[in-house]
Amino acid sequence: METFLHIILVIAAYFLGSIPFGLLLTKHAGMGDVRKIGSGNIGATNVMRMGNKKIALATLLLDSLKGFIIVIIAKLVSAPNWTILLCAVLAVSGHIFPFWLEFKGGKGVATTIAVYWALSIPLGLFVSCAWLVLFTMTRISSFASIVSIILANVIAMYFGIKGMFFACLFISIMVVYKHKDNIKRILRGEEKTFSKNKNAEV
């Protein structure tokens, strides 16, 4: 019975993570399809481009909560480490590769950071502080997101529960992959700063 519950949790993690809140909220608000503007992304930054800060904030919060909640639930039911870590990975996977949208989702930053807070407070605190410092220094959100999430692997290796490093490594690979176009612009020196163009997705 416990094994069945753990399997249900893992499956639920993907489907909860795959809920495209940015798309649903903008359509419900009569703002149209967020995928047809800007980067075509369903994350909060692209929602912001539609000119509604409240909807963008709601998207950010809900994209964060869907990752945070499923990991906390897995912990509350005393699920084994493998279940907790799979829930974390699949919540982010669902956001980045949602079945409903032909696997074309967001870039996973907000969901990832929320998942890290749920997995480990030191991990969540580190990645949040690292993002803030890097963003303050560069004003490039994509750069701050990529580097802070990569650096989080070091914290996971030394202070995480068993297997956390591999879960975080897999998550960081997905997030970096989704930022491949940003990385190309960064290397070319063409990635705009936040003050000029809010171009890094969450």
Summary of the structure (lengths in Angstrom):
residues: 202
radius of gyration: 16.4
end to end distance: 36.8
largest distance: 54.5
contacts: 725
relative contact order: 0.14
helix: 73%
strand: 0%
